[in-house]
Amino acid sequence: MVNASTRVVITGVGAITPVGTDAPATWQSMLAGRSGVRALTADWAERLPCQIAAPAAADPATMIDRVQARKLDRCEMFALIAAREAWADAGKPDVDPQRLGVVVASGIGGISSTLTAYDTLRERGWQRLSPFTVPMLMPNGSAGWLSIEFGAQAGVHTPVSACASGAEAIAYGIDMIKSGRADVVIAGGTEAAIIELNIAAFAAMRALSLRNDEPERASRPFDRGRDGFVLGEGAGIVILESEAHAAGRDARVYAVAAGAGYSCDAHHIAQPDPTGTGARLAITRALANSGVMAKQLVHVNAHATSTPAGDVLEARAIAAALGEAAAGVVVSSTKSMTGHLLGGAGAVESVAAVMALRDRMAPPTINLDDPEFDLGVEIAVKPTELHAQGSEPMAVLNNSFGFGGSNVAVVFTDA
């Protein structure tokens, strides 16, 4: 049973993204408004209508042991790199393995390994398949490898809810600690899906930006000229810890992981509910679950992917959920710089939200040249200072919405 009185804190963060090889570099790039979107140089890109994406700032295979890299899908490499950083950042907690959990999500999993293995099978025969093919392609492969790396025995989980997966993983990790199942949880999301099939499939849905001649300006959340999202890759990981356990080892605390809210649109497999009801419910439920009042919120890292339908609905859902308190909230979409990391998005953006709370600074939403009118909230177009609205602890919110109608909102507050 979840114990609402148990406080969960964040003691470490890690990330590898299109704008940085670690969490500090990613955060500084976000504050500077740097885009990680590039023109694709692979031969297959010439055959597609979308020829841009946001690849990670470094090849993960160059950042881990070469022998180990041969056993891992690219998304698993990203997860391992971000988790190692977060674990070190947390001071390498001394925790009973039976009280250490892992929750790492992916929206797609090892898709590139799946396709590579199929090609090998057809061209060279089953005998040439890697014995690690199945662990490379299964969605819970990243979580499994992390459990082995850190000796986590409290439970290893992989929620899959499309683009809400990373945020849901963090929310589940919070619940693991509040339920008494774990003292420390390694939580986050990872994705490596910049391949021909995925870009072609998203293009067939008319979901991607086709601004091939201006890659760095293609992702433009809330802008009237937005024409779709840009696919990104990478991972974000946080170390969640019960406040008591963190205090017992005198750990530095970034923020309190106060709670989360969930909902489902139950409307369409890929389109958001045009009323925005699901997004609004996730936000209000997150506030209720965390015990945070709307007036405490100073910042929202929005899901805002740069799609024509989703951005406006989200902005209006934020305004509706917060009421008069919305006037004191600064909204940012870091996807304007990183592109959309799918299952890794909610985790990377949770790291950004936590850093914004720490530094009292909201990152800009770049490429916002012609804002949609009457959004009802302030969208940051430059680094914007955050100010408390009262004496209560400041709070920030991360929104993540996914195909299938999944909506997840996570609240973080001052320690």
Residue pairs with C-beta under 8 A, 6 or more apart in sequence:
1 179
2 175
2 178
2 179
3 178
3 179
3 180
4 178
4 291
6 177
6 178
6 180
6 242
6 243
7 242
7 243
7 256
8 174
8 177
8 178
8 240
8 241
8 242
8 243
8 256
8 257
8 258
9 240
9 241
9 242
9 243
9 246
9 251
9 253
9 254
9 255
9 256
9 257
9 415
10 238
10 239
10 240
10 241
10 253
10 254
10 255
10 256
10 257
10 354
10 412
11 89
11 90
11 91
11 93
11 239
11 240
11 241
11 246
11 251
11 252
11 253
11 254
12 85
12 86
12 87
12 88
12 89
12 90
12 91
12 238
12 239
12 254
13 23
13 85
13 86
13 89
13 236
13 237
13 238
13 239
13 254
13 351
13 354
13 355
14 22
14 23
14 81
14 82
14 83
14 84
14 85
14 86
14 87
14 89
14 188
14 235
14 236
14 237
14 238
14 351
15 22
15 23
15 26
15 82
15 85
15 234
15 235
15 236
15 237
15 348
15 351
16 22
16 26
16 56
16 57
16 58
16 60
16 63
16 78
16 81
16 82
16 85
16 234
16 235
17 26
17 36
17 56
17 57
17 232
17 234
17 235
17 236
17 338
17 341
17 348
18 36
18 37
18 54
18 55
18 56
18 57
18 232
18 233
18 234
18 337
18 338
18 339
19 25
19 26
19 29
19 30
19 34
19 35
19 36
19 57
19 337
19 338
20 26
20 27
20 28
20 29
20 57
21 56
21 57
21 58
21 63
22 85
23 82
23 85
23 86
23 89
23 236
23 351
23 355
25 57
26 338
26 348
26 351
26 352
27 351
27 352
27 355
27 363
29 36
29 337
30 334
30 337
30 338
30 352
30 363
30 364
31 361
31 363
31 364
31 383
33 337
33 363
33 364
33 366
33 382
33 383
34 337
35 54
35 215
35 216
35 217
35 219
35 336
35 337
35 366
35 367
36 54
36 55
36 57
36 232
36 337
36 338
36 339
37 52
37 53
37 54
37 215
37 216
37 218
37 219
37 230
37 232
37 339
38 52
38 53
38 54
38 55
38 215
38 216
39 45
39 51
39 52
39 212
39 215
40 51
40 52
40 53
40 194
40 199
42 196
44 196
45 51
45 196
45 199
47 196
48 196
48 199
48 200
48 203
49 203
49 208
49 210
50 199
50 202
50 203
50 208
50 209
50 210
50 212
50 228
51 212
52 209
52 211
52 212
52 215
52 218
52 230
53 194
53 199
53 230
53 231
53 232
53 233
53 339
54 194
54 219
54 230
54 231
54 232
54 233
54 338
54 339
55 194
55 232
55 233
56 78
56 192
56 233
56 234
60 69
60 74
60 77
60 78
60 81
61 69
61 74
61 77
63 77
63 81
64 72
64 77
64 80
64 81
69 77
70 130
70 132
71 130
71 132
71 135
71 136
72 80
72 132
72 136
72 141
72 145
73 109
73 110
73 112
73 113
73 136
73 137
73 141
73 192
74 110
74 112
74 113
74 192
74 233
75 106
75 108
75 109
75 110
75 141
75 142
75 190
75 191
75 192
75 193
75 233
75 235
75 344
76 110
76 136
76 141
76 142
76 145
76 190
77 192
78 142
78 190
78 191
78 192
78 233
78 234
78 235
78 344
79 104
79 142
79 143
79 145
79 146
79 188
79 190
79 235
79 237
80 142
80 145
80 146
80 149
81 235
82 188
82 190
82 234
82 235
82 236
82 237
83 104
83 146
83 149
83 150
83 186
83 188
83 235
83 237
84 149
85 237
86 186
86 188
86 237
86 238
86 239
87 93
87 150
87 186
87 239
89 239
90 239
90 241
90 251
91 249
91 251
91 252
93 184
93 239
93 241
93 245
93 249
93 251
94 249
95 183
95 184
95 245
96 183
97 151
97 152
97 153
97 154
98 153
98 154
99 154
99 182
99 183
99 184
100 150
100 151
100 152
100 153
100 154
100 182
100 183
100 184
100 185
100 186
101 152
101 154
101 155
101 156
101 157
101 173
101 176
101 181
101 182
101 184
101 185
101 186
102 143
102 146
102 147
102 150
102 152
102 155
102 156
102 157
102 185
102 186
102 187
103 143
103 156
103 157
103 158
103 159
103 169
103 170
103 172
103 173
103 176
103 185
103 186
103 187
103 188
104 142
104 143
104 146
104 158
104 169
104 186
104 187
104 188
104 189
104 190
104 237
105 143
105 158
105 159
105 160
105 161
105 165
105 166
105 168
105 169
105 188
105 189
105 190
105 343
105 347
106 139
106 142
106 158
106 160
106 165
106 189
106 190
106 191
106 343
106 344
107 160
107 161
107 162
107 163
107 165
107 189
107 191
107 193
107 342
107 343
107 344
107 402
108 139
108 191
108 193
108 198
108 342
108 343
109 137
109 138
109 139
109 141
109 160
110 136
110 137
110 138
110 139
110 141
111 137
111 192
111 193
111 195
111 197
111 198
112 192
112 193
112 195
113 133
113 136
113 137
114 137
115 195
115 197
117 129
117 130
117 133
117 136
117 137
120 128
120 129
121 128
121 129
130 136
135 141
135 144
135 145
138 144
139 158
139 160
140 156
140 157
140 158
142 158
142 190
142 235
143 156
143 157
143 158
144 156
146 152
146 156
146 186
147 153
147 156
150 186
152 186
154 176
154 181
154 182
154 185
155 176
155 181
155 182
157 169
157 172
157 176
158 169
159 165
159 168
159 169
159 172
160 343
161 168
161 402
161 404
161 406
161 408
162 342
162 343
162 402
162 403
162 404
162 406
163 303
163 305
163 340
163 342
163 343
163 345
163 346
163 400
163 401
163 402
163 403
163 406
164 346
164 400
164 401
164 402
164 406
164 407
164 408
165 189
165 342
165 343
165 346
165 400
165 402
166 188
166 189
166 190
166 236
166 341
166 343
166 344
166 345
166 346
166 347
166 348
166 349
166 350
166 400
167 189
167 260
167 345
167 346
167 347
167 349
167 350
167 398
167 399
167 400
167 408
167 409
167 410
168 262
168 346
168 400
168 406
168 408
169 187
169 188
169 189
169 346
169 347
170 187
170 188
170 238
170 240
170 257
170 260
170 346
170 347
170 350
170 410
171 260
171 262
171 408
171 410
172 187
173 185
173 186
173 187
173 238
173 240
173 257
174 185
174 240
174 257
174 259
174 260
174 410
176 182
176 185
176 240
177 183
177 184
177 185
177 240
177 241
177 242
183 241
183 242
183 245
184 239
184 240
184 241
184 242
184 245
185 239
185 240
185 241
186 237
186 239
186 240
187 237
187 238
187 239
187 240
187 347
188 235
188 236
188 237
188 238
188 344
188 347
188 350
189 235
189 236
189 341
189 343
189 344
189 345
189 346
189 347
189 348
190 234
190 235
190 236
190 343
190 344
190 347
191 232
191 233
191 234
191 235
191 341
191 342
191 343
191 344
191 345
192 233
193 231
193 233
193 342
194 231
194 232
194 233
198 231
199 208
199 231
202 208
202 229
202 231
203 210
205 270
206 228
207 228
207 229
207 270
207 307
208 228
208 229
208 230
208 231
209 218
209 219
209 220
209 226
209 227
209 228
209 229
209 230
209 306
210 227
210 228
211 217
211 218
211 227
212 218
215 230
217 367
218 230
218 306
218 367
219 229
219 230
219 306
219 335
219 336
219 337
219 339
219 340
219 367
220 226
220 306
220 336
220 366
220 367
220 368
220 369
221 302
221 304
221 305
221 306
221 311
221 333
221 335
221 336
221 365
221 367
221 368
222 304
222 311
222 312
222 315
222 333
222 365
222 368
222 371
222 372
222 375
222 379
223 306
223 367
223 368
223 369
223 370
223 371
223 372
224 370
224 371
224 372
225 369
225 370
226 306
226 307
226 308
226 311
227 306
227 308
228 306
228 307
228 308
229 305
229 306
229 307
229 335
229 339
229 340
230 306
230 335
230 339
230 340
231 339
231 340
231 342
232 335
232 338
232 339
232 340
232 341
232 342
232 344
232 345
233 341
233 344
234 338
234 341
234 344
234 348
235 344
235 347
235 348
236 341
236 344
236 347
236 348
236 349
236 350
236 351
237 347
237 351
238 257
238 347
238 350
238 351
238 354
240 257
241 251
243 253
243 256
246 253
253 415
254 354
254 355
254 357
254 358
254 415
255 354
255 357
255 358
255 396
255 412
255 413
255 414
255 415
256 393
256 412
256 413
256 414
256 415
257 410
257 412
258 289
258 290
258 291
258 292
258 395
258 411
258 412
258 413
259 286
259 289
259 290
259 291
259 292
259 410
259 411
260 286
260 289
260 290
260 408
260 409
260 410
260 411
261 281
261 282
261 283
261 284
261 285
261 286
261 287
261 288
261 289
261 408
261 409
261 411
262 282
262 285
262 406
262 407
262 408
263 277
263 278
263 279
263 281
263 282
263 285
263 407
264 278
264 404
264 405
264 406
264 407
265 272
265 273
265 277
265 278
265 405
265 407
266 273
266 278
266 405
267 273
267 274
267 278
267 405
268 405
269 403
269 404
269 405
270 403
271 309
272 278
272 279
272 309
272 310
272 313
272 401
272 405
273 279
273 313
273 405
274 309
274 313
276 313
276 314
276 316
276 317
276 320
277 317
278 401
278 405
278 407
279 313
279 314
279 317
279 318
279 321
279 399
279 401
279 407
280 317
280 320
280 321
281 407
282 399
282 401
282 407
282 408
282 409
283 317
283 318
283 321
283 322
283 397
283 399
283 409
284 321
285 409
286 397
286 409
286 410
286 411
287 293
287 294
287 297
287 321
287 411
289 411
290 395
290 411
290 413
292 395
292 411
292 413
293 325
293 392
294 321
294 322
294 323
294 325
294 326
295 325
295 328
295 389
295 390
295 392
296 388
296 389
296 390
296 392
296 393
296 394
296 395
296 413
297 322
297 325
297 328
297 329
297 395
297 396
297 397
298 328
298 329
298 330
298 386
298 387
298 388
298 389
298 394
298 395
298 396
299 329
299 330
299 331
299 332
299 353
299 356
299 357
299 362
299 386
299 396
299 397
300 318
300 329
300 330
300 331
300 332
300 377
300 396
300 397
300 398
300 399
301 332
301 333
301 334
301 349
301 350
301 352
301 353
301 356
301 396
301 397
301 398
301 399
302 311
302 314
302 315
302 318
302 331
302 332
302 333
302 399
303 310
303 314
303 333
303 335
303 345
303 349
303 399
303 400
303 401
304 310
304 311
304 314
304 315
304 331
304 333
304 335
304 365
305 311
305 333
305 335
305 340
306 333
306 335
306 336
306 340
310 401
311 333
311 372
312 372
312 375
314 399
314 401
315 331
315 372
315 375
315 376
315 377
315 379
316 375
316 376
318 326
318 329
318 331
318 376
318 377
318 399
319 326
319 375
319 376
319 377
320 376
322 329
325 389
326 376
326 377
327 378
328 387
328 389
329 377
329 378
330 362
330 378
330 380
330 384
330 386
331 362
331 365
331 377
331 378
331 379
331 380
332 352
332 356
332 362
332 363
332 364
332 365
332 379
332 380
333 365
333 379
334 348
334 349
334 352
334 363
334 365
335 345
335 349
336 364
336 365
336 366
336 367
336 368
337 363
337 366
338 345
338 348
341 348
345 400
346 398
346 400
346 408
346 410
349 398
349 400
350 398
350 410
350 412
352 363
352 398
353 396
353 397
353 398
353 410
353 412
354 396
354 412
356 362
356 363
356 386
356 396
357 386
357 394
357 395
357 396
357 412
357 413
357 414
360 385
360 386
360 387
360 394
361 383
361 384
361 385
361 386
362 380
362 383
362 384
362 385
362 386
363 380
363 383
364 380
364 381
364 382
364 383
364 384
365 379
365 380
365 381
366 381
368 379
368 381
371 379
386 394
386 396
388 394
393 413
393 414
394 413
394 414
395 411
395 412
395 413
395 414
396 411
396 412
396 413
397 409
397 410
397 411
397 412
398 409
398 410
398 412
399 407
399 408
399 409
400 407
400 408
400 409
400 410
401 407
401 408
402 408
